[in-house]
Amino acid sequence: MFEPVFFYLSTSSATRRTDYRTMFDCGNCCQNFELGERFNRNTIASIVAGVIFAIGWWIIIDSTCQYSTQADFNKVYYIIGAVGTIALILVNSVSNAQVRGDAYGDSCVGQVGARIILFIAFLLAFGSLIGGAWVLFGYYIPYKSSDKIYPGIAIFCQNLAIFISTVILKFGRKEDLGY
Amino acid sequence: MGFFQGIKGKGVFILVNLYTVLFLFLKGNVVLLAFLASIGLTLLILGCALAQYNWWPTFVIIFYVLCPIPLAIGRRCTSDSGYGMRDSSPCADLMWFITSVIVISSFGLPAVMCRAAVIHAGSMGFIMAANVVIFTTITIYFMTFGSDDSLPSF
């Protein structure tokens, strides 16, 4: 009677998600697998993340087109968005299997390397988010008049969008464990 | 229609129904595809050539050309993955990511140009409509012609 509870507690969350999925498939996974693949969760997560990422960058392009002087929009604030983009690439370049240590084959970074990369990548991601908020609330809101505040809002929204895109791309995708 | 069994959620069922109907209707219909593409390009040209409009919006053609490339690469990725039935490799996910970035960019470019007062709002409306039509055409192409197997797949 207690086996399901022990199984639930002892397995990691990734396998639990996989078991939940096979539990739902009613045993015959071949028949609805072709359909489930077409709209599968990985594809939808990638598409949504791409949409949000593109919206973020086009917000900053829009703001640059309208306020192009250095006094209104200091060009150095592009760095925040660039670091956020690098963080997105880094976060999604290590898979969960590598971090857990049971990746097949011999990759050039081991488990420790994968964890270091993930750590630094999340540092950069959160850093860019905080930087965007800092620029808005520390510079644009106190020191700018209300009609020149749009570049600050754009910087904040851009980094927020890139961060949300990173999170969706990292945690919205599920890698199967070769069942 | 054995592959309709076991679908989770009504929304997916309705969407899949629509796509299947569309696929059956457009099966092998190259003429309709060409017609849609020409309508899209006509809307694009109209958006540039009417009175008081200028030719800046033709730059969205770059995004039209770039859009099928990641999808084609993604298709090559998944067929060569030797994982059997698993279709959602990280390569395919990356290609979907890049494709959606390109599609949103083609909508963002006229919007940014309109807000920066480079083009008029009417021109932006034409270009957005042209985008919708041309991306529908590309989608239908990839659904009906792009795959080798009998079932439609992205």
HADDOCK unambig.tbl for C-alpha pairs under 7 A between the chains (distance, minus, plus):
assign (segid A and resid 31 and name CA) (segid B and resid 3 and name CA) 5.76 0.50 0.50
assign (segid A and resid 32 and name CA) (segid B and resid 3 and name CA) 5.85 0.50 0.50
assign (segid A and resid 32 and name CA) (segid B and resid 5 and name CA) 6.46 0.50 0.50
assign (segid A and resid 32 and name CA) (segid B and resid 6 and name CA) 5.87 0.50 0.50
assign (segid A and resid 32 and name CA) (segid B and resid 7 and name CA) 6.61 0.50 0.50
assign (segid A and resid 35 and name CA) (segid B and resid 3 and name CA) 6.77 0.50 0.50
assign (segid A and resid 37 and name CA) (segid B and resid 87 and name CA) 6.50 0.50 0.50
assign (segid A and resid 38 and name CA) (segid B and resid 153 and name CA) 6.33 0.50 0.50
assign (segid A and resid 38 and name CA) (segid B and resid 154 and name CA) 6.66 0.50 0.50
assign (segid A and resid 42 and name CA) (segid B and resid 88 and name CA) 6.43 0.50 0.50
assign (segid A and resid 42 and name CA) (segid B and resid 93 and name CA) 6.67 0.50 0.50
assign (segid A and resid 43 and name CA) (segid B and resid 93 and name CA) 5.86 0.50 0.50
assign (segid A and resid 43 and name CA) (segid B and resid 96 and name CA) 6.73 0.50 0.50
assign (segid A and resid 46 and name CA) (segid B and resid 93 and name CA) 5.64 0.50 0.50
assign (segid A and resid 46 and name CA) (segid B and resid 96 and name CA) 6.02 0.50 0.50
assign (segid A and resid 46 and name CA) (segid B and resid 97 and name CA) 5.04 0.50 0.50
assign (segid A and resid 47 and name CA) (segid B and resid 96 and name CA) 5.80 0.50 0.50
assign (segid A and resid 47 and name CA) (segid B and resid 97 and name CA) 5.32 0.50 0.50
assign (segid A and resid 47 and name CA) (segid B and resid 100 and name CA) 5.67 0.50 0.50
assign (segid A and resid 49 and name CA) (segid B and resid 97 and name CA) 6.80 0.50 0.50
assign (segid A and resid 50 and name CA) (segid B and resid 97 and name CA) 4.57 0.50 0.50
assign (segid A and resid 50 and name CA) (segid B and resid 98 and name CA) 6.59 0.50 0.50
assign (segid A and resid 50 and name CA) (segid B and resid 100 and name CA) 5.22 0.50 0.50
assign (segid A and resid 50 and name CA) (segid B and resid 101 and name CA) 5.07 0.50 0.50
assign (segid A and resid 51 and name CA) (segid B and resid 100 and name CA) 5.65 0.50 0.50
assign (segid A and resid 51 and name CA) (segid B and resid 101 and name CA) 5.77 0.50 0.50
assign (segid A and resid 51 and name CA) (segid B and resid 104 and name CA) 6.22 0.50 0.50
assign (segid A and resid 54 and name CA) (segid B and resid 101 and name CA) 5.06 0.50 0.50
assign (segid A and resid 54 and name CA) (segid B and resid 104 and name CA) 6.17 0.50 0.50
assign (segid A and resid 54 and name CA) (segid B and resid 105 and name CA) 6.47 0.50 0.50
assign (segid A and resid 58 and name CA) (segid B and resid 108 and name CA) 6.26 0.50 0.50
assign (segid A and resid 62 and name CA) (segid B and resid 112 and name CA) 5.21 0.50 0.50
assign (segid A and resid 65 and name CA) (segid B and resid 116 and name CA) 6.03 0.50 0.50
assign (segid A and resid 66 and name CA) (segid B and resid 116 and name CA) 5.68 0.50 0.50
